[in-house]
Amino acid sequence: MKSLLVLLGGAVLVLSGCFYGEAKITETQAVEIVLDDHEGPIGKVHLVSVEHVKGRYVVEWENEANCASGKDFVDDQSGEIEMGEMTIC
């Protein structure tokens, strides 16, 4: 019984790691998508950080000229911005 639980636990770990698949969108493309989405007539949008977590890219950005910053989540399969956070001071 104990070995069955260990086997099932190992299978869950292996399968959970494979769930998201290989990214179709590169990190560079995800950054471009976010920066293009926030470009406007005031200032320039700059990348703060980017990381790839659980099937999406987390892209942090800022625009000092209009005192805006935020974090967007880009799906690594479709390239769509799933949701975002934005702060304007």
C-alpha positions, 0 to 999 in steps of 0.5 A: 500500500505504501509503495502504491502511494509513493508511485501515485505521488511520483506520477502526480509530480511528473504530470504536473510538470508537463501540464503547460507544454512548450511555449509558442511565444518567446520571452522577447515576443511577450515583452514586445506585446506588453510594451506595444500595448502600453506605448502612448504619446507621453513617455516611453515604456521600459521593461522592469522584469520578466519571468516565465511561470506556469504557462505565462510570462509575467512582465513588469513595466514602467513609464516614468514620464506619466508616472505609470507602472504595472505588471501584465500576464501574457499567455505563452501559447496565444500571446494574449494579455490575460490580465494586468495590474497598473498603477498611476501615481 
